[in-house]
Amino acid sequence: MTRTASRLDRIEPFYVMECAKAADAIARSPACDPARGGTSMIYLNIGEPDFTAAPAVQRAAQVAIAAGRTQYTHATGLPALRERIALWYGTRFGVDVDPARIVVTAGASAALQLVTLALFEPGDEVLMPDPSYPCNRHFVTAAGATPRLLPATAASRFQLDAASVSAAWGEATRGVLLASPSNPTGTSIAAGEMTAIVQAVRARGGVSIVDEIYLGLSYEEAYGHSALSLGDDVISVNSFSKYFGMTGWRLGWMVLPPDLVAPVEKLAQNLYICASSVAQHAAIACFEPDSLAEYERRRAEFRRRRDFIVPALKSLGLAVPVEPDGAFYVWFDCSRYSASSWDFCFDLMDRAHVALTPGRDFGPAQAERFVRLSFASSMTQLETAFERLARLLGRDA
């Protein structure tokens, strides 16, 4: 039997994907076969937009392939793409970002892997909220450091605040890893609170890393701000997957303090050389006026879906303690119907053929009570899922 590294013992399974496998198995059964009178599975468990790359992006990829622009790029990415990203920060968020601080990566996952490897080592501790996206804490673990989850409640929008960061800070603490808007809650950190957190971390000589991959999908003006406005020492991770609809293209980026660019570039050169050159050439077209207009149309559609599903869940007695202000997730409380969100979700998959994600992935504090629903699927599917859920729970739809 092959001996594996001990670090694997500290990384839990990705339960989102384990649930997806179970949903797929049920979906292949006769009960889900419409030809046999069954009902097909509705997937509200995966955070993947039902929109794909914009037409101009698809055309740009075809042109790049036809022209043979498929060679390696610099490890930091195409200069033209870095410049367009920097310009977008200025026009969308009013933040002046030097393109030289931007490193294009093989998805936001690669960005988080690079920055955690560059900054953290065994003995370090990184503060994170519970609930939070599981892979983020696993990147910290893979770097040999320790993610310390601080339970966050509805009172703090399921986010860390400056008071909790200050109270938890210890000799081993190296920094914080936040997400705004958050997966799984869809909630953001208010501008004033983000400022206070960054100041608290800075005063202690730590680093602030903010996952902003859903920032383009903010629905409330009060929360649609980038932490980059707080200084060049803030690290922001972003992605072309969510707002730009390029999930399978595996393209992301991060904005780094100037003195961290060269160390991260060295890591990228050794770990994967560069992000996909075709995806990079295509992504330049994300910033064309027609593409940006399309993304804003999609953002409005996601907001419309949120405005349907949140009151729909509440009408069934499924509490939503904090309304999501971004991303495409609702974090709701199922404890009225079940003491286990895991059992609740599997029962729903089996009997109503609707796939959701139990809270187990996102931290232990409230895992048994909460469920994540993704409204990245169409309005038709959301309406059908609501009707099935209402029938299962014995409520009027």
C-alpha positions in Angstrom: 0.0 0.0 0.0 1.4 3.4 -1.0 2.5 5.6 1.9 1.0 9.0 1.7 2.1 12.3 3.3 0.8 13.1 6.8 -0.6 16.4 5.6 -3.4 14.5 4.0 -4.6 13.4 7.5 -5.3 17.1 8.2 -7.4 17.8 5.1 -11.0 16.7 5.2 -12.9 15.4 2.2 -14.7 18.0 0.1 -18.2 17.1 1.1 -19.8 19.3 -1.5 -18.4 17.0 -4.1 -19.3 13.9 -2.1 -22.9 15.1 -2.0 -22.7 15.8 -5.7 -21.7 12.2 -6.3 -24.7 11.0 -4.3 -27.0 13.3 -6.3 -25.6 11.9 -9.5 -26.2 8.4 -8.4 -29.8 9.1 -7.6 -30.2 11.0 -10.9 -29.2 7.8 -12.8 -31.9 5.8 -11.0 -35.3 5.0 -12.5 -37.0 7.4 -10.0 -35.3 10.3 -11.9 -36.1 9.0 -15.4 -38.9 11.1 -16.9 -39.5 8.3 -19.4 -40.5 6.1 -16.5 -42.6 8.7 -14.8 -39.8 10.0 -12.6 -38.6 13.6 -12.0 -35.1 14.7 -12.9 -32.7 15.9 -10.3 -32.4 19.7 -9.7 -28.9 20.7 -8.7 -28.8 23.7 -6.3 -25.7 22.4 -4.6 -22.8 23.5 -6.8 -21.5 27.1 -7.1 -21.4 27.3 -10.9 -23.3 29.9 -12.9 -25.6 28.6 -15.5 -24.2 31.2 -17.8 -21.0 30.4 -19.8 -18.3 32.6 -21.3 -19.6 35.8 -23.1 -19.7 35.6 -26.9 -16.7 37.9 -27.4 -14.6 35.7 -25.0 -15.5 32.6 -27.0 -14.6 34.3 -30.2 -11.3 35.5 -28.8 -10.4 32.0 -27.7 -11.0 30.7 -31.2 -8.9 33.4 -32.8 -6.1 32.7 -30.4 -6.1 29.0 -31.2 -6.3 29.7 -35.0 -3.4 32.2 -34.8 -1.3 29.8 -32.8 -1.1 32.0 -29.7 -0.8 29.0 -27.4 2.8 29.3 -26.1 3.8 29.8 -22.5 3.2 33.3 -21.1 5.2 35.0 -18.3 4.4 33.3 -15.0 2.7 36.6 -13.9 0.4 36.6 -17.0 -0.1 38.5 -20.2 0.8 42.2 -19.8 -2.3 43.1 -21.8 -4.5 41.1 -19.5 -3.0 42.5 -16.3 -3.5 46.0 -17.7 -7.2 45.4 -18.4 -7.7 44.0 -14.9 -6.1 47.1 -13.4 -8.3 49.3 -15.5 -11.4 47.4 -14.4 -10.6 48.0 -10.8 -10.4 51.7 -11.5 -13.7 52.0 -13.5 -15.7 49.5 -11.4 -14.4 50.1 -7.9 -12.6 53.4 -8.0 -9.3 51.8 -6.9 -5.9 52.6 -8.6 -4.0 49.3 -9.0 -0.6 49.1 -10.6 -0.7 46.3 -13.2 2.7 45.2 -11.9 1.0 44.1 -8.7 -1.3 41.7 -10.5 -0.4 38.0 -11.0 -2.6 36.0 -13.3 -3.1 32.4 -12.0 -4.7 29.0 -12.9 -7.9 29.9 -11.1 -8.4 31.5 -7.7 -7.4 28.2 -6.2 -3.9 28.5 -7.6 -3.7 32.1 -6.3 -4.6 31.0 -2.8 -2.1 28.1 -3.0 0.7 30.4 -4.1 0.0 33.1 -1.5 -0.3 30.6 1.4 2.9 28.9 0.4 4.7 32.2 0.1 3.5 33.5 3.5 2.8 30.7 6.0 4.8 27.9 7.5 4.5 25.3 10.3 3.8 27.0 13.6 1.8 29.9 12.0 -1.9 30.4 12.6 -4.4 32.0 10.3 -7.7 33.3 11.5 -10.8 32.5 9.5 -14.6 32.7 10.0 -16.7 29.7 10.7 -18.6 29.2 8.3 -16.2 29.7 5.4 -15.2 27.9 2.1 -13.5 24.7 3.1 -10.7 24.8 0.4 -9.5 28.1 1.8 -8.6 26.5 5.2 -7.1 23.5 3.4 -4.7 25.7 1.5 -3.5 27.0 4.8 -3.1 23.4 6.1 -1.3 22.3 3.0 1.2 25.1 3.6 1.9 23.5 7.0 0.2 26.3 9.0 -3.0 26.0 11.1 -6.3 27.5 10.2 -8.1 28.7 13.3 -11.9 29.0 12.7 -13.6 31.6 14.8 -17.4 31.0 15.1 -19.3 33.8 13.4 -23.0 34.5 13.9 -25.8 36.4 12.2 -24.9 39.4 14.4 -21.7 39.8 12.5 -23.2 38.7 9.1 -21.4 35.3 9.6 -18.1 37.2 9.1 -15.2 38.1 11.3 -15.1 41.5 12.9 -12.2 43.5 14.3 -13.2 42.7 17.9 -13.0 39.0 17.3 -9.8 39.2 15.4 -8.2 41.3 18.2 -9.4 39.0 20.9 -8.2 35.8 19.1 -4.8 37.1 18.1 -1.9 35.3 19.7 1.8 34.8 19.4 1.5 32.4 16.5 -1.1 34.4 14.5 0.2 35.4 11.1 -2.9 36.9 9.6 -6.5 36.6 8.5 -8.1 35.0 5.4 -11.5 36.5 4.7 -14.1 36.2 1.9 -16.4 39.1 0.9 -18.9 38.2 -0.4 -18.7 34.8 1.3 -19.2 31.3 0.2 -21.4 29.8 1.8 -23.4 32.7 3.2 -23.5 35.3 0.4 -22.8 38.0 2.9 -20.1 40.7 2.8 -18.1 42.7 5.3 -19.2 46.3 5.6 -16.6 48.9 4.6 -16.1 50.3 8.0 -15.7 46.8 9.6 -13.2 45.7 6.8 -11.2 48.9 7.5 -11.1 48.1 11.3 -10.1 44.5 10.6 -7.2 45.5 8.3 -6.0 48.1 10.7 -6.1 45.6 13.6 -4.1 43.1 11.6 -1.7 45.7 10.3 -1.0 47.0 13.9 0.0 43.4 14.8 2.4 43.0 11.9 0.0 40.5 10.2 -1.3 40.0 6.6 -4.8 40.5 5.4 -5.9 38.2 2.5 -9.4 38.8 1.1 -11.1 36.4 -1.3 -13.1 38.6 -3.6 -14.0 36.2 -6.3 -17.7 37.1 -5.9 -17.2 40.8 -5.6 -18.5 41.4 -9.1 -21.7 39.8 -8.0 -22.5 42.3 -5.3 -26.2 43.4 -5.2 -26.1 46.2 -2.6 -24.1 49.4 -3.1 -23.1 49.4 0.6 -21.1 46.2 0.2 -19.7 46.4 -3.4 -16.3 47.7 -2.4 -12.8 46.2 -2.7 -10.5 45.8 0.2 -7.7 47.0 -2.1 -8.8 50.5 -1.3 -7.3 50.1 2.2 -3.7 50.0 1.2 -1.1 48.2 -0.9 -0.4 45.7 1.9 -3.9 44.1 1.4 -3.9 40.9 -0.7 -6.9 40.4 -2.9 -7.7 37.1 -4.7 -10.1 37.1 -7.6 -11.3 34.9 -10.5 -12.8 34.8 -13.9 -15.1 32.0 -12.9 -18.1 33.6 -11.2 -18.9 37.1 -12.4 -17.2 36.4 -15.8 -18.7 33.0 -16.2 -15.5 31.1 -17.1 -15.5 28.3 -14.5 -13.8 25.6 -16.5 -11.3 27.9 -18.1 -9.4 27.9 -14.7 -8.3 31.5 -14.7 -7.9 33.8 -11.8 -5.6 36.5 -10.4 -4.4 38.2 -7.3 -3.3 41.7 -6.4 -0.2 41.6 -4.2 2.0 44.0 -2.2 4.8 45.1 -4.6 7.5 43.2 -2.6 5.5 39.9 -2.8 5.2 39.7 -6.6 8.7 38.3 -7.2 8.5 35.6 -4.5 5.1 34.5 -5.8 6.3 34.6 -9.4 9.1 32.2 -8.4 6.7 29.8 -6.9 4.4 30.0 -10.0 7.3 29.3 -12.4 8.1 26.1 -10.5 4.6 24.9 -9.7 2.8 25.3 -13.0 4.8 27.7 -15.3 1.8 29.9 -16.2 -2.0 29.9 -16.5 -3.5 28.7 -19.8 -2.4 31.0 -22.6 -5.6 30.5 -24.5 -7.8 31.4 -21.5 -5.7 34.5 -20.9 -6.0 35.7 -24.5 -9.7 35.1 -24.4 -10.2 36.8 -21.0 -9.0 40.1 -22.4 -12.3 40.2 -24.2 -14.1 40.1 -20.8 -13.5 43.8 -20.6 -15.0 44.8 -23.9 -18.1 47.0 -23.5 -20.5 44.3 -24.9 -19.1 41.7 -22.5 -19.4 44.0 -19.5 -22.9 44.9 -20.4 -23.7 41.1 -20.6 -22.2 40.5 -17.1 -24.3 43.3 -15.7 -27.4 41.8 -17.2 -26.5 38.4 -15.6 -25.9 40.1 -12.3 -29.4 41.6 -12.4 -30.7 38.1 -13.2 -28.9 36.6 -10.2 -30.4 39.3 -8.0 -33.9 38.5 -9.3 -33.3 34.9 -8.4 -32.2 35.9 -4.9 -35.3 38.0 -4.5 -37.4 35.0 -5.3 -35.7 32.3 -3.3 -35.1 34.1 0.0 -38.7 34.9 0.7 -39.7 31.5 -0.7 -37.5 29.7 1.9 -38.8 31.9 4.7 -42.4 31.1 3.7 -41.6 27.4 4.4 -40.2 28.1 7.9 -36.6 27.9 6.7 -35.0 30.9 8.4 -32.5 33.0 6.5 -30.9 35.0 9.3 -28.9 37.3 7.0 -30.1 38.0 3.5 -27.2 37.5 1.0 -25.9 40.7 -0.5 -23.7 39.0 -3.1 -22.6 35.8 -4.8 -25.4 33.2 -5.5 -25.8 31.4 -2.2 -28.4 31.4 0.6 -27.4 30.1 4.1 -30.6 28.9 5.7 -31.5 27.1 9.0 -33.2 23.8 8.6 -33.5 23.0 12.3 -37.3 23.4 12.3 -37.5 20.2 10.3 -34.3 18.2 11.2 -31.6 18.1 13.8 -29.1 17.2 11.0 -28.5 19.3 7.9 -26.8 16.3 6.4 -29.9 14.1 6.9 -32.1 16.9 5.7 -30.2 17.3 2.4 -30.0 13.6 1.7 -33.7 13.2 2.4 -34.4 16.0 0.0 -32.2 14.4 -2.7 -33.9 11.1 -2.3 -37.5 12.1 -2.0 -37.8 15.4 -3.8 -34.8 15.1 -6.2 -33.4 18.5 -5.2 -29.7 18.6 -4.4 -28.5 21.1 -1.7 -25.3 21.3 0.4 -25.3 20.5 4.1 -23.3 22.7 6.4 -20.6 20.1 7.2 -18.1 21.5 4.7 -18.0 25.0 6.0 -17.0 24.6 9.6 -18.3 22.8 12.8 -19.9 25.7 14.7 -23.3 25.5 13.1 -22.9 22.7 10.6 -25.9 20.7 11.9 -28.4 23.5 11.5 -27.5 25.2 8.3 -27.8 24.4 4.6 -26.3 26.2 1.5 -28.5 26.7 -1.5 -27.0 27.9 -4.8 -29.3 30.0 -6.9 -26.9 29.8 -9.8 -29.5 27.7 -11.6 -32.4 29.1 -13.8 -35.5 30.7 -12.3 -37.6 27.8 -13.7 -35.5 25.3 -11.8 -35.7 27.4 -8.6 -39.5 27.6 -8.9 -39.8 23.8 -9.4 -37.4 23.1 -6.5 -39.5 25.3 -4.2 -42.7 23.5 -5.2 -41.0 20.1 -4.5 -39.6 21.3 -1.2 -43.0 22.7 -0.1 -44.6 19.3 -0.9 -42.0 17.4 1.1 -42.4 19.7 4.1 -46.2 19.6 3.9 -46.5 23.3 3.2 -48.5 25.2 0.6 -46.3 26.4 -2.3 
